[in-house]
Amino acid sequence: MQAAENPVAASGFHIAGLRWWIAGFIFLATVISYLDRLTVAVLAPLIVSDLRLSNLAYAGINTWFLLTYSLGQSFFGKLHDRIGTRRGFAFAMTLWSLAETAQAWARSLFSLSLFRFFLGLGEAGHWPAATKSVAEWFPARQRALGMGIVNSGAALGSALSAPLIIWLELHFGWRGAFAITGGLGFVWVLLWLLLYRLPEHHRLLQPRERAFILEGQAERERTAPPSWRQLLTHADIWGIVLARFFGDPVWFLYLFWLPLYLHATRGFSLVQIGLTVWIPYLAADLGSLLGGWSSGWLLSRGWPVYRARGAAILFATALAGSGFFIARAGSPAAALALISLLLFSFQFWVNNVQTLPSDLYPTSYVGSIAGLAGAAGACGAGILTLSTGWVVDHFSYRPMLLATSLFLPLGTLLLCLLVRPNRFRPGIKIS
């Protein structure tokens, strides 16, 4: 759009570094997403006791969420590629905010599970939209850092969830906690619709920054979204999908089960959970930011994209070996320290894995690939969640902690085997 056609641009009114504001705003959506999905997990010791639920029954509540979270990501990935992230993201956030608020009126295990079902469906739209938005607003060398900022909202939202939700429960009751956290999403949607446009059309974007963004995306052809058949014929897409299938359950294990694990195995009270459970998530936040910064720094030093992303992924995989020792930790403090290191390494790892679709394919394909990978990750998490409930009821947490310590190395191995370095080049097409 020319300056004469754009009164705001013509007046010289611009926002410096607007792409960072966009990333920050998506970061806020991620924080809200994790506050909403973790309300049940934070209050799990009370819910399990009050409703006299087995661990398998509690796992079922989360599995309803993961079922639609898995199936919905593929749907939303295609939707965002077709209607755009502005409308697609707003629709997803509105749906999950309605479901979150509705949980305030849950009267039974059935109704709570039903609302979690719709919460998962709405939240399924988050990561495909976030990944695609970052690809739209960031050049290749800054894309991992942009995703790092967005990803850090997952860790911060997780860290804030315990103290905030427990405080809300103490002052407003558990129903009030659902209503307040659900209301945050509606505010975000209104602001998103006002703020978000593509860089090509955003009136508040400085011309120099617009040129910088678009020049860094010059190789990204704007073509029609691919079909599922086209996507699934490529080995590197299978590499990303399978890596997420095995890697994401590591995060969801501690996301859904950490409060219960600390309560049942380490003897934490609800107040102690609120005071300490944020520590591993703060470490994850740091991992997300450093994961994005590290591969971007390597790119700035002249490393090829595949080597920069690969080095970051391998480094995180090595750190993830800490997960093997969690079950054997001799004290709660040691267990928390090891969990913190594991979640740091996971976020470092996944931040770079999530960036791969935009490194490999045109922007118009990113939502579909991200949705497919996210669906695989949620599917793996759903299988693990149900398995954890059964295993803990019959044995203990130890088998699951030991098993998941192998998942990140397995995901990395599949990436190394299936993602080919020669795919990291501009102008690539899916034939």
C-alpha positions in Angstrom: 0.0 0.0 0.0 1.4 3.4 -0.9 1.8 6.2 1.5 -0.8 8.3 -0.2 -3.4 5.6 0.4 -2.4 5.1 4.0 -3.2 8.0 6.3 -1.5 6.5 9.3 1.7 5.7 7.3 1.6 9.1 5.6 1.4 10.8 9.0 4.6 9.0 10.0 2.9 7.1 12.9 4.6 3.8 13.2 5.5 1.4 16.0 9.2 0.6 16.1 10.1 -3.1 16.2 6.5 -4.1 15.5 7.4 -7.7 14.8 8.6 -8.1 18.4 5.2 -6.6 19.7 3.4 -9.2 17.5 5.5 -12.0 19.0 4.8 -10.6 22.5 1.1 -10.6 21.8 1.2 -14.2 20.7 3.2 -14.9 23.8 0.3 -13.6 25.9 -2.0 -15.9 24.0 0.3 -18.8 25.0 0.2 -17.7 28.6 -3.6 -17.7 28.6 -3.7 -21.0 26.9 -1.6 -22.7 29.6 -3.5 -21.0 32.5 -6.7 -22.4 31.0 -5.5 -25.9 30.4 -3.8 -26.2 33.8 -6.6 -25.1 36.1 -7.7 -28.8 36.6 -4.1 -30.0 37.0 -3.2 -27.5 39.7 -6.4 -28.4 41.7 -6.0 -32.1 40.9 -5.1 -33.1 44.5 -8.5 -31.5 45.7 -10.5 -32.8 42.7 -9.2 -36.4 43.0 -9.9 -36.4 46.7 -13.3 -34.7 46.6 -14.7 -36.8 43.7 -12.8 -40.0 44.9 -11.3 -40.5 41.5 -8.6 -43.1 40.6 -5.6 -41.9 38.8 -7.0 -43.6 35.7 -10.2 -41.5 36.0 -8.2 -38.3 36.4 -6.2 -39.3 33.3 -9.5 -39.7 31.5 -10.4 -36.0 32.1 -7.1 -34.9 30.5 -7.5 -37.5 27.7 -10.7 -35.9 26.5 -8.8 -32.6 26.3 -6.0 -34.3 24.4 -8.3 -36.1 22.0 -9.7 -33.0 20.5 -6.4 -31.1 21.0 -4.9 -33.8 18.7 -7.6 -34.0 16.1 -8.2 -30.3 16.1 -4.6 -29.2 15.2 -4.8 -30.8 11.8 -8.1 -29.0 11.2 -6.9 -25.7 12.4 -3.6 -26.0 10.5 -5.6 -26.2 7.2 -8.0 -23.5 8.4 -5.3 -21.0 9.1 -3.7 -21.6 5.8 -7.0 -21.0 4.1 -8.6 -18.0 6.0 -5.5 -16.5 7.6 -4.1 -16.3 11.1 -6.0 -13.2 12.0 -9.5 -14.7 11.7 -8.3 -18.3 12.5 -6.6 -17.4 15.8 -9.5 -15.3 16.9 -11.9 -18.1 16.3 -9.8 -20.6 18.2 -9.3 -18.3 21.2 -13.0 -17.5 21.4 -14.0 -21.2 21.3 -11.6 -22.2 24.1 -12.4 -19.2 26.2 -16.1 -20.1 26.1 -15.2 -23.7 27.1 -12.9 -22.5 30.0 -15.6 -20.2 31.3 -18.3 -22.9 31.0 -16.3 -25.1 33.4 -17.4 -22.8 36.2 -20.8 -24.4 35.8 -19.6 -28.0 35.8 -21.7 -30.1 38.2 -20.2 -33.6 37.6 -17.3 -35.5 36.2 -19.2 -35.9 33.0 -19.9 -32.1 32.5 -16.3 -31.3 33.4 -15.0 -33.8 30.9 -17.4 -32.4 28.2 -16.1 -28.8 28.7 -12.5 -30.1 28.6 -13.4 -31.7 25.3 -14.3 -28.4 23.8 -11.4 -26.6 25.6 -9.0 -29.0 23.8 -10.7 -28.3 20.4 -10.3 -24.6 20.7 -6.7 -24.7 22.1 -5.8 -26.9 19.1 -5.8 -23.8 17.0 -3.2 -22.0 19.0 0.2 -23.6 17.9 -0.6 -23.8 14.2 -1.6 -20.1 14.3 1.4 -19.1 16.4 3.9 -20.9 14.2 2.4 -19.5 11.0 2.2 -16.0 12.5 5.9 -16.1 13.4 6.7 -17.3 9.9 4.7 -14.4 8.5 6.4 -11.8 10.6 10.1 -12.9 11.0 12.9 -13.5 8.5 14.6 -16.9 8.7 17.5 -15.9 10.9 15.2 -14.5 13.6 12.4 -17.0 13.3 13.6 -19.4 16.0 14.0 -16.5 18.4 10.5 -15.3 17.6 9.2 -18.9 18.3 11.3 -18.8 21.5 9.4 -15.8 22.7 6.1 -17.4 21.9 7.1 -20.7 23.4 8.2 -19.1 26.6 4.6 -18.3 27.2 4.0 -22.0 27.7 6.5 -22.1 30.5 5.5 -18.8 32.1 1.8 -19.8 31.9 2.7 -23.1 33.6 4.8 -21.3 36.2 2.0 -18.8 37.0 -0.8 -21.3 37.0 -0.1 -22.9 40.4 0.2 -19.7 42.5 -2.4 -17.8 40.5 -5.1 -20.5 40.4 -4.6 -21.5 44.0 -5.0 -17.8 45.0 -8.1 -17.5 42.8 -9.5 -20.7 44.4 -8.9 -19.4 47.9 -10.6 -16.0 47.2 -13.3 -16.8 44.7 -13.7 -20.6 44.8 -12.8 -23.0 42.0 -15.7 -21.8 39.9 -14.5 -18.2 40.1 -11.0 -19.4 38.9 -12.5 -20.8 35.8 -14.6 -17.7 35.0 -11.7 -15.3 35.5 -9.2 -17.2 33.5 -11.8 -17.7 30.7 -12.5 -14.0 30.6 -8.9 -13.2 29.8 -9.2 -14.8 26.4 -12.1 -12.6 25.3 -10.1 -9.5 26.0 -7.2 -10.9 24.0 -9.4 -11.6 21.0 -10.6 -8.0 20.8 -7.1 -6.7 20.8 -5.8 -9.3 18.3 -8.5 -8.3 15.8 -7.4 -4.7 16.2 -3.7 -5.3 16.0 -2.9 -8.1 13.6 -2.4 -7.8 9.9 0.2 -9.2 7.5 3.4 -7.2 7.2 2.6 -6.3 3.6 -0.6 -4.5 4.7 0.1 -3.3 8.3 -0.2 0.5 8.5 1.8 0.8 11.7 4.9 -1.0 10.4 7.9 1.1 9.6 8.9 0.8 5.9 12.4 -0.2 6.9 11.2 -3.0 9.1 8.7 -4.1 6.4 11.5 -4.4 3.9 13.7 -6.3 6.4 10.9 -8.8 7.1 9.9 -9.3 3.4 13.5 -9.5 2.2 14.2 -12.3 4.7 11.2 -14.1 3.3 11.8 -13.5 -0.4 12.2 -17.2 -1.0 8.7 -18.0 0.4 6.3 -18.5 -2.5 2.7 -17.7 -1.7 1.0 -20.8 -3.2 -2.1 -22.7 -2.4 -2.0 -24.9 0.7 -1.0 -28.5 0.0 -3.2 -31.5 0.3 -2.6 -34.2 3.0 -1.4 -36.6 0.4 1.3 -34.1 -0.8 2.4 -33.5 2.8 2.7 -37.1 3.8 4.8 -38.1 0.8 7.8 -36.3 2.2 10.2 -38.0 4.6 11.3 -34.8 6.4 7.7 -34.0 7.3 7.4 -37.5 8.8 10.6 -36.8 10.7 9.0 -33.6 12.3 5.7 -35.4 13.0 7.3 -38.5 14.6 9.7 -36.3 16.6 6.8 -34.4 18.1 4.9 -37.7 18.7 7.7 -38.9 20.9 8.9 -35.6 22.3 5.7 -33.8 23.3 4.6 -36.4 25.8 7.6 -35.5 28.0 6.2 -32.0 28.4 2.6 -33.2 29.0 3.6 -35.8 31.6 4.9 -33.0 33.9 2.2 -30.6 32.8 -0.7 -32.8 33.9 1.0 -34.9 36.6 3.6 -32.8 38.4 1.2 -31.5 41.1 -0.1 -35.0 41.8 3.4 -36.5 41.7 4.7 -34.0 44.2 1.6 -34.5 46.4 1.5 -38.3 46.3 5.2 -39.2 46.1 7.1 -36.3 47.6 4.5 -35.4 50.3 3.8 -31.8 49.1 0.7 -29.9 50.4 -1.4 -27.8 48.1 0.3 -24.7 49.5 3.8 -26.2 49.0 2.8 -27.0 45.4 1.8 -23.4 44.8 5.1 -22.2 46.2 7.5 -24.5 44.3 5.9 -26.0 41.2 6.7 -22.8 39.2 10.4 -23.5 39.4 10.7 -26.2 36.7 8.5 -24.1 34.4 10.7 -21.0 34.9 13.6 -23.2 33.8 11.6 -24.2 30.8 11.0 -20.5 30.0 14.7 -19.9 30.0 15.2 -23.0 27.8 12.7 -21.7 25.3 14.4 -18.3 24.9 17.9 -19.7 24.8 16.9 -22.3 22.4 15.7 -19.7 19.9 18.6 -17.4 20.5 21.3 -20.0 20.2 20.4 -21.3 16.7 19.8 -17.6 15.6 23.3 -16.7 16.9 24.8 -19.6 15.0 23.0 -18.5 11.8 24.5 -15.0 12.3 27.9 -16.6 12.5 27.4 -18.1 9.0 26.2 -21.6 9.9 23.8 -23.2 7.4 20.3 -23.5 8.7 20.3 -27.2 9.1 23.6 -27.2 11.1 22.4 -24.3 13.4 19.0 -26.0 14.2 20.7 -29.4 14.4 23.3 -28.3 16.9 20.7 -26.7 19.2 18.5 -29.9 19.0 21.5 -32.2 19.8 22.6 -30.0 22.7 19.1 -30.1 24.2 18.9 -33.9 23.7 22.1 -34.4 25.7 20.7 -32.4 28.6 17.5 -34.4 28.5 19.4 -37.3 29.9 18.7 -35.8 33.3 15.2 -37.3 33.1 16.6 -40.8 33.8 17.6 -39.8 37.4 14.4 -38.1 38.5 12.8 -41.2 39.9 16.0 -42.0 41.8 16.4 -38.5 43.4 17.0 -38.8 47.1 15.2 -35.6 48.1 12.3 -33.4 46.8 14.8 -30.6 46.1 17.0 -32.9 43.9 13.9 -34.1 42.1 12.7 -30.6 41.4 16.2 -29.7 40.1 16.3 -32.6 37.7 12.8 -31.9 36.5 13.8 -28.3 35.9 16.8 -29.4 33.8 14.6 -31.8 31.8 11.9 -29.1 31.1 14.6 -26.6 30.2 16.0 -29.1 27.7 12.6 -29.9 26.3 11.7 -26.3 25.5 15.2 -25.7 24.1 14.5 -28.7 21.8 10.9 -28.1 20.8 11.5 -24.5 20.0 13.9 -25.4 17.2 11.8 -28.4 16.1 8.8 -26.1 15.7 10.8 -23.8 13.5 11.7 -26.5 11.0 8.5 -26.3 8.9 9.2 -22.6 8.1 12.8 -23.5 7.4 11.8 -26.2 4.9 8.6 -25.0 3.2 6.8 -21.9 1.9 4.9 -19.9 4.5 1.5 -20.9 2.9 2.3 -24.5 4.0 3.5 -23.9 7.5 0.1 -23.9 9.3 -0.8 -27.3 7.8 2.6 -28.9 8.7 2.5 -27.4 12.2 -1.0 -28.6 12.7 0.0 -32.1 11.6 3.0 -32.2 13.9 1.0 -30.7 16.8 -1.7 -33.4 16.3 1.0 -36.1 16.5 2.4 -34.6 19.7 -1.0 -34.4 21.3 -1.8 -38.0 20.2 1.4 -39.2 21.8 0.6 -37.2 25.0 -2.9 -38.8 25.1 -1.5 -42.3 24.9 1.0 -41.5 27.6 -1.6 -39.8 29.9 -3.9 -42.8 29.9 -0.9 -45.1 30.4 0.4 -43.0 33.3 -3.0 -43.3 35.1 -3.0 -47.1 34.8 0.6 -47.5 35.7 0.4 -45.3 38.7 -2.7 -47.0 40.0 -1.0 -50.5 39.7 2.6 -49.6 40.3 4.1 -46.1 40.8 5.4 -43.1 38.9 8.8 -44.6 38.5 8.2 -46.7 35.3 6.8 -43.6 33.5 9.6 -41.3 34.6 12.2 -43.8 33.4 10.4 -44.5 30.1 9.9 -40.8 29.1 13.6 -40.2 29.7 14.2 -42.0 26.4 11.6 -40.1 24.4 13.5 -37.0 23.5 16.6 -39.0 22.2 14.2 -41.1 20.1 12.6 -38.0 18.6 16.0 -36.6 17.8 17.1 -39.8 16.2 14.1 -39.8 13.9 14.8 -36.2 12.9 18.4 -37.1 12.0 17.3 -40.1 9.9 14.4 -38.5 8.1 15.1 -34.7 7.7 17.6 -34.2 4.9 20.0 -31.2 4.9 19.5 -30.5 1.2 15.8 -29.6 2.0 17.0 -26.4 3.7 17.1 -24.2 0.7 14.9 -21.4 -0.7 12.2 -21.8 -3.2 11.4 -25.4 -2.3 8.2 -26.8 -3.7 6.0 -29.8 -2.8 5.5 -31.7 -6.0 
